[in-house]
């Protein structure tokens, strides 16, 4: 399976903005979610049919992003990044490094995880290690959600296992166990 290419859209970008881009690029609409259905989703494919672009309004992270899969992944990613305001992974890491309060940390965790490359990236893995010891259990839960987006990273799997075995909060330990079970299932 090829790695997933995700492009995180900045807050001001709407589904309508992506729709206008899809129209200009002659992408064919494949499917879309019904009004009120979560997550908000619309799927297009390029005219050649060899690349699929999925818009997701992720109700868990509060982010809107595109998942690009197919032969033209990099071409479509570059096109989207040139036409719409998007978060680069470096910008997301910078936001996370400056995060001061609980909400900024959680948002930064989500931004950096969803925008991360498919291959393990040391600075993000290191930052998650620090945040896994944050005194706020909501921040530690956000780290688990972030790990869910990056499940193929070996160091983060180890971090989740450590949280399962050692976190001070029962809910965090339980959810880390669920995450590990889910990661095990996705590998089979």
ROVO-434561 format. One record per residue: residue in one letter; chain; x, y, z of N, C-alpha, C, O in turn. Coordinates in steps of 0.02 Angstrom, whole numbers. Example, Ala and Ser with C-alpha at 12.3 -4.5 7.8 and 13.67 -1.06 7.14 Angstrom:
BEGIN
(A A (660 -284 390) (615 -225 390) (660 -165 390) (712 -166 423))
(S A (642 -112 354) (684 -53 357) (645 2 394) (670 57 402))
This chain:
BEGIN
(X A (42 -59 0) (0 0 0) (45 62 0) (93 65 37))
(X A (28 111 -41) (67 173 -44) (50 216 17) (-6 212 43))
(X A (98 257 38) (84 301 95) (30 352 77) (23 371 19))
(X A (-6 373 127) (-60 422 117) (-29 491 113) (14 509 154))
(X A (-51 530 64) (-30 600 59) (-89 642 84) (-144 639 56))
(X A (-76 681 136) (-128 725 163) (-105 797 158) (-46 813 168))
(X A (-152 840 141) (-138 912 137) (-188 946 184) (-249 943 173))
(X A (-162 977 237) (-205 1010 287) (-220 1081 263) (-175 1121 250))
(X A (-284 1095 258) (-307 1161 235) (-310 1209 294) (-327 1190 350))
(X A (-292 1271 281) (-297 1321 335) (-370 1336 349) (-414 1322 308))
(X A (-381 1365 406) (-449 1375 433) (-496 1410 384) (-556 1395 382))
(X A (-470 1457 345) (-513 1496 301) (-535 1458 238) (-579 1482 203))
(X A (-506 1401 224) (-523 1363 164) (-584 1320 177) (-587 1282 226))
(X A (-633 1326 133) (-695 1288 141) (-700 1233 88) (-661 1230 41))
(X A (-749 1190 97) (-764 1140 47) (-781 1173 -20) (-762 1147 -73))
(X A (-815 1229 -17) (-831 1265 -79) (-768 1287 -116) (-765 1285 -177))
(X A (-717 1308 -79) (-653 1328 -110) (-621 1269 -146) (-595 1275 -201))
(X A (-623 1211 -114) (-596 1151 -145) (-638 1132 -205) (-612 1110 -257))
(X A (-704 1140 -199) (-749 1127 -255) (-733 1169 -316) (-735 1145 -372))
(X A (-718 1233 -305) (-699 1278 -361) (-635 1253 -393) (-629 1252 -455))
(X A (-586 1233 -352) (-524 1206 -379) (-538 1142 -420) (-510 1133 -474))
(X A (-580 1099 -393) (-596 1037 -429) (-629 1052 -497) (-616 1017 -546))
(X A (-671 1102 -498) (-705 1121 -560) (-654 1147 -611) (-655 1129 -669))
(X A (-608 1191 -587) (-557 1219 -632) (-511 1165 -660) (-487 1170 -716))
(X A (-499 1113 -620) (-453 1059 -640) (-489 1001 -675) (-457 952 -694))
(X A (-555 1007 -683) (-595 955 -716) (-593 888 -679) (-592 835 -710))
(X A (-592 891 -611) (-597 829 -573) (-670 807 -574) (-715 848 -573))
(X A (-681 743 -577) (-748 714 -577) (-770 699 -505) (-732 668 -468))
(X A (-829 721 -487) (-856 705 -421) (-875 631 -419) (-911 607 -462))
(X A (-850 596 -369) (-863 525 -361) (-918 514 -309) (-965 475 -320))
(X A (-912 548 -252) (-962 542 -199) (-955 600 -151) (-906 638 -152))
(X A (-1006 607 -108) (-1004 660 -58) (-1050 639 0) (-1095 598 -9))
(X A (-1038 669 58) (-1079 654 116) (-1144 693 112) (-1149 745 80))
(X A (-1194 667 146) (-1258 702 150) (-1252 759 200) (-1208 759 243))
(X A (-1295 806 195) (-1295 863 241) (-1301 838 312) (-1346 799 329))
(X A (-1255 860 355) (-1255 841 426) (-1219 776 441) (-1208 760 499))
(X A (-1200 739 390) (-1164 676 400) (-1091 691 420) (-1059 736 392))
(X A (-1065 652 468) (-996 661 489) (-956 599 473) (-981 543 481))
(X A (-894 607 451) (-863 670 435) (-889 699 369) (-913 663 326))
(X A (-884 765 364) (-901 796 301) (-851 772 249) (-790 774 261))
(X A (-875 749 192) (-830 716 144) (-854 728 73) (-914 728 59))
(X A (-806 739 28) (-821 740 -43) (-761 708 -78) (-703 719 -59))
(X A (-775 669 -129) (-723 632 -164) (-724 648 -238) (-777 648 -270))
(X A (-665 663 -265) (-657 675 -337) (-604 629 -364) (-565 600 -326))
(X A (-602 622 -429) (-546 589 -461) (-524 632 -520) (-564 669 -550))
(X A (-460 628 -536) (-435 666 -592) (-466 640 -657) (-495 586 -657))
(X A (-461 679 -709) (-492 660 -773) (-467 592 -798) (-505 555 -830))
(X A (-405 576 -783) (-378 511 -804) (-403 454 -760) (-397 396 -778))
(X A (-431 471 -702) (-458 420 -657) (-406 384 -616) (-421 336 -581))
(X A (-343 406 -620) (-291 369 -585) (-270 400 -518) (-225 375 -485))
(X A (-303 455 -499) (-289 486 -434) (-354 508 -403) (-396 540 -436))
(X A (-363 492 -339) (-423 509 -302) (-406 562 -250) (-355 556 -215))
(X A (-448 612 -245) (-440 667 -197) (-501 667 -152) (-557 674 -175))
(X A (-489 658 -87) (-544 656 -39) (-538 715 9) (-488 723 43))
(X A (-590 756 12) (-595 810 62) (-627 781 124) (-678 748 120))
(X A (-596 793 182) (-625 772 245) (-629 831 292) (-580 866 304))
(X A (-688 842 319) (-699 889 374) (-699 846 437) (-752 821 457))
(X A (-642 837 467) (-631 790 522) (-660 817 587) (-633 865 615))
(X A (-714 787 611) (-747 811 672) (-708 794 735) (-722 822 787))
(X A (-660 749 731) (-619 731 790) (-565 784 801) (-556 808 856))
(X A (-528 800 748) (-474 848 754) (-496 920 742) (-461 967 761))
(X A (-553 929 710) (-575 996 693) (-539 1023 631) (-545 1083 615))
(X A (-502 981 596) (-465 1002 537) (-502 983 474) (-543 938 473))
(X A (-486 1020 421) (-509 1002 354) (-446 987 314) (-398 1026 313))
(X A (-448 930 280) (-389 911 241) (-408 868 182) (-464 842 178))
(X A (-361 862 136) (-369 820 77) (-325 759 84) (-267 764 106))
(X A (-352 702 66) (-313 640 61) (-307 626 -13) (-357 621 -49))
(X A (-245 619 -36) (-232 610 -107) (-200 542 -117) (-151 525 -84))
(X A (-229 502 -163) (-205 434 -173) (-206 418 -248) (-257 424 -281))
(X A (-149 399 -274) (-146 379 -344) (-82 399 -378) (-35 423 -346))
(X A (-80 390 -442) (-20 401 -483) (5 473 -479) (65 485 -478))
(X A (-41 520 -476) (-22 591 -478) (-23 624 -409) (-36 684 -404))
(X A (-9 585 -355) (-12 612 -287) (28 677 -280) (2 728 -258))
(X A (91 675 -299) (134 733 -289) (113 792 -332) (116 849 -310))
(X A (93 779 -393) (70 832 -437) (8 867 -409) (4 928 -408))
(X A (-40 827 -385) (-101 855 -357) (-86 891 -291) (-113 945 -278))
(X A (-42 863 -249) (-23 895 -186) (7 964 -201) (-12 1014 -169))
(X A (53 967 -248) (85 1031 -265) (34 1081 -293) (37 1140 -277))
(X A (-12 1057 -334) (-64 1100 -361) (-106 1130 -305) (-118 1190 -303))
(X A (-130 1088 -260) (-172 1111 -205) (-134 1162 -163) (-161 1215 -146))
(X A (-71 1146 -146) (-32 1191 -104) (-18 1258 -139) (-10 1309 -105))
(X A (-17 1258 -205) (-5 1321 -241) (-69 1362 -249) (-66 1423 -260))
(X A (-127 1331 -243) (-191 1364 -256) (-231 1382 -193) (-272 1427 -194))
(X A (-218 1346 -138) (-257 1356 -77) (-210 1364 -17) (-157 1334 -16))
(X A (-229 1404 32) (-188 1410 93) (-188 1343 131) (-240 1318 151))
(X A (-127 1315 139) (-119 1250 171) (-65 1255 224) (-21 1298 222))
(X A (-68 1209 272) (-16 1203 323) (39 1158 297) (25 1103 274))
(X A (100 1181 300) (156 1136 288) (170 1101 354) (151 1125 407))
(X A (204 1045 350) (221 1010 412) (267 1053 456) (262 1052 517))
(X A (312 1089 424) (358 1132 461) (320 1187 499) (335 1202 556))
(X A (270 1217 466) (228 1268 500) (191 1237 559) (186 1268 612))
(X A (165 1177 549) (128 1143 603) (174 1129 662) (155 1139 720))
(X A (235 1106 649) (283 1094 703) (301 1159 739) (308 1160 801))
(X A (308 1213 702) (323 1278 732) (265 1299 778) (276 1323 833))
(X A (203 1291 754) (145 1307 794) (146 1265 859) (136 1292 913))
(X A (160 1201 852) (161 1157 911) (216 1177 959) (206 1175 1020))
(X A (274 1197 934) (329 1216 978) (313 1281 1016) (340 1291 1071))
(X A (271 1324 988) (252 1386 1022) (190 1380 1065) (173 1426 1101))
(X A (156 1323 1060) (92 1315 1096) (102 1324 1171) (146 1294 1201))
(X A (59 1365 1200) (65 1378 1271) (12 1345 1313) (27 1310 1362))
(X A (-51 1354 1294) (-104 1327 1336) (-128 1260 1308) (-107 1237 1255))
(X A (-173 1229 1345) (-200 1163 1329) (-228 1161 1258) (-211 1115 1220))
(X A (-271 1209 1240) (-303 1208 1175) (-253 1216 1118) (-260 1183 1066))
(X A (-204 1260 1127) (-152 1268 1075) (-111 1204 1067) (-95 1185 1011))
(X A (-95 1171 1122) (-58 1108 1119) (-97 1055 1081) (-70 1021 1037))
(X A (-161 1049 1097) (-203 998 1064) (-208 1013 989) (-201 969 948))
(X A (-221 1076 973) (-226 1095 902) (-159 1082 866) (-159 1056 810))
(X A (-104 1099 899) (-38 1088 870) (-22 1014 860) (8 995 810))
(X A (-44 973 907) (-35 901 900) (-72 876 838) (-44 839 798))
(X A (-135 896 832) (-174 874 775) (-145 899 709) (-138 861 661))
(X A (-128 963 706) (-99 992 645) (-35 955 624) (-27 936 566))
(X A (9 944 673) (73 913 656) (65 840 637) (102 814 595))
(X A (18 805 668) (8 734 652) (-23 726 583) (0 686 542))
(X A (-75 764 569) (-110 757 505) (-67 780 447) (-72 754 391))
(X A (-24 830 458) (19 856 404) (85 818 398) (125 833 353))
(X A (97 771 441) (163 737 444) (176 693 382) (129 668 351))
(X A (239 685 366) (256 639 312) (243 567 334) (236 552 393))
(X A (240 522 285) (225 452 302) (284 418 337) (274 372 376))
(X A (344 441 322) (404 413 356) (414 448 422) (400 508 429))
(X A (440 412 470) (452 440 536) (495 502 532) (544 506 496))
(X A (474 551 571) (507 617 573) (527 630 645) (485 642 688))
(X A (592 629 658) (619 634 726) (593 692 767) (572 681 824))
(X A (592 753 741) (569 809 782) (497 801 808) (482 819 865))
(X A (453 775 767) (384 765 789) (380 709 840) (346 715 890))
(X A (414 654 827) (414 598 875) (442 621 942) (415 603 994))
(X A (495 661 941) (524 687 1003) (474 732 1040) (466 728 1101))
(X A (440 775 1002) (392 821 1032) (333 783 1063) (309 800 1117))
(X A (310 731 1028) (256 689 1056) (279 656 1121) (240 649 1167))
(X A (342 635 1123) (369 606 1185) (366 654 1243) (349 634 1299))
(X A (380 717 1231) (376 768 1284) (303 779 1304) (288 782 1363))
(X A (259 785 1255) (189 799 1269) (153 739 1301) (101 749 1333))
(X A (179 680 1293) (150 621 1325) (158 624 1401) (125 586 1437))
(X A (200 669 1424) (209 679 1496) (177 743 1520) (186 763 1578))
(X A (138 777 1478) (104 838 1497) (58 825 1556) (27 772 1559))
(X A (53 871 1603) (9 859 1661) (-65 854 1644) (-104 826 1683))
(X A (-86 881 1587) (-157 881 1568) (-174 816 1530) (-145 804 1477))
(X A (-220 776 1558) (-237 713 1522) (-268 725 1453) (-264 681 1410))
(X A (-300 783 1443) (-328 797 1376) (-272 805 1324) (-280 785 1267))
(X A (-216 834 1344) (-159 840 1299) (-131 770 1284) (-114 755 1227))
(X A (-127 728 1335) (-102 660 1325) (-150 620 1280) (-127 580 1239))
(X A (-215 631 1289) (-264 599 1243) (-252 622 1171) (-255 582 1125))
(X A (-239 687 1162) (-226 713 1095) (-164 680 1064) (-162 668 1004))
(X A (-114 667 1105) (-55 631 1080) (-75 563 1053) (-51 542 1001))
(X A (-120 529 1088) (-144 464 1064) (-180 470 997) (-171 429 952))
(X A (-222 522 991) (-256 533 927) (-204 546 872) (-210 519 817))
(X A (-155 587 888) (-102 600 839) (-65 537 819) (-49 528 760))
(X A (-51 494 867) (-18 430 852) (-62 388 805) (-36 352 763))
(X A (-127 393 813) (-173 356 770) (-164 375 696) (-174 334 652))
(X A (-145 438 683) (-132 460 615) (-64 437 590) (-52 437 530))
(X A (-21 419 636) (49 403 619) (67 333 642) (125 320 659))
(X A (19 288 642) (28 221 671) (85 180 645) (108 134 678))
(X A (110 197 586) (165 157 559) (233 179 585) (284 149 568))
(X A (235 231 625) (299 254 653) (317 211 713) (282 213 764))
(X A (371 174 710) (390 128 765) (398 162 833) (376 135 884))
(X A (430 220 836) (441 252 900) (376 273 933) (371 273 994))
(X A (326 292 893) (263 313 922) (222 254 947) (185 260 995))
(X A (229 197 915) (197 137 940) (226 121 1010) (188 103 1056))
(X A (291 127 1017) (323 117 1082) (299 168 1134) (289 150 1192))
(X A (289 230 1112) (263 281 1157) (192 264 1180) (176 272 1239))
(X A (150 241 1134) (82 221 1152) (83 163 1202) (43 161 1249))
(X A (128 116 1191) (134 59 1237) (155 83 1306) (129 59 1357))
(X A (201 131 1308) (223 158 1372) (165 194 1407) (156 189 1468))
(X A (124 231 1369) (67 265 1398) (15 215 1423) (-15 225 1475))
(X A (6 161 1387) (-40 108 1408) (-19 78 1475) (-60 64 1518))
(X A (46 69 1483) (71 36 1543) (84 82 1602) (83 60 1659))
(X A (95 147 1589) (121 190 1642) (84 256 1654) (100 291 1702))
(X A (36 275 1611) (5 340 1620) (-33 343 1687) (-61 293 1709))
(X A (-33 402 1717) (-66 411 1782) (-142 410 1777) (-176 397 1826))
(X A (-169 422 1717) (-242 427 1709) (-270 362 1680) (-246 336 1630))
(X A (-321 335 1714) (-353 272 1692) (-378 278 1620) (-369 231 1580))
(X A (-410 334 1602) (-437 343 1536) (-383 344 1482) (-392 316 1428))
(X A (-327 376 1496) (-272 378 1448) (-244 307 1439) (-231 286 1383))
(X A (-235 271 1494) (-209 202 1489) (-256 159 1448) (-234 121 1405))
(X A (-321 165 1462) (-371 125 1425) (-370 142 1350) (-369 97 1308))
(X A (-370 207 1335) (-372 228 1265) (-307 210 1228) (-308 195 1169))
(X A (-251 211 1263) (-188 189 1233) (-192 115 1216) (-167 93 1164))
(X A (-224 76 1259) (-235 5 1244) (-278 -5 1182) (-263 -47 1140))
(X A (-332 35 1177) (-375 31 1117) (-336 50 1054) (-343 18 1002))
(X A (-294 101 1060) (-254 123 1003) (-208 67 980) (-202 53 920))
(X A (-175 36 1027) (-128 -19 1010) (-166 -77 977) (-142 -106 929))
(X A (-225 -93 1003) (-266 -145 971) (-283 -126 899) (-279 -168 854))
(X A (-301 -63 889) (-318 -40 822) (-258 -42 775) (-264 -60 717))
(X A (-199 -23 801) (-138 -26 761) (-122 -98 742) (-101 -112 686))
(X A (-132 -144 790) (-121 -215 775) (-167 -240 720) (-146 -276 675))
(X A (-230 -220 723) (-279 -240 672) (-261 -212 603) (-269 -246 552))
(X A (-237 -151 602) (-221 -119 537) (-160 -151 504) (-150 -145 444))
(X A (-118 -183 544) (-58 -215 516) (-75 -284 487) (-36 -310 447))
(X A (-132 -311 504) (-150 -379 479) (-190 -375 415) (-209 -426 388))
